[in-house]
């Protein structure tokens, strides 16, 4: 169970690195095993625990978003595959990417 499944960075500049940590708790009765976490593009890179999370314990998935030269409203997903029902969970990040020098 995630504390939150989406995050809006608000206004950010091009060519920046933006990090959000999504916290979760294993509310099941078996160890949580995250098989994969994949961003919807190369600009969205997740880091996730590779070891099982025991029942009742918490963990974090760190998502780094680098918009590069993208601009305006952006939305990216991170798909988590784990031994859960349903098997896949989706985290969403969004931002309004401003051109460099736009006075953020």
GIPETA-V65470 format. One line per field, one symbol per residue. ss: DSSP state (H for helix, E for strand, C for the rest). psi: psi as a letter, one per 20 degrees, with the letter a starting at -180 (. if undefined). burial: + if it has 9 or more other ideal C-beta (glycine too) atoms within 8 Angstrom, else -. A space follows every 50 residues. Layout:
ss->???
psi->???
burial->???
This chain:
ss->CECCCEEEEEEEECCCCEEEEEEEECCCCCCECEEEEEECCCCEEEECCC CCECCCCEEEEEEEECCCCCCEEEEEEEEEEECCCCCEEEEEEEEEEECC CCCC
psi->pqhqjqpoibprqqkrppppopqrpojaiqppoohqppqiriiooqpqpi qqoqpirraqoppppoicjqrbpqpqqpppprlrorhpqpqpqrqopqqp jjl.
burial->-+----+-+--+++---+-+-+++++-----+-+--+-+---++++-+-- --+-+---+++++++++--+---+-+++++++------++++++++++-- ----
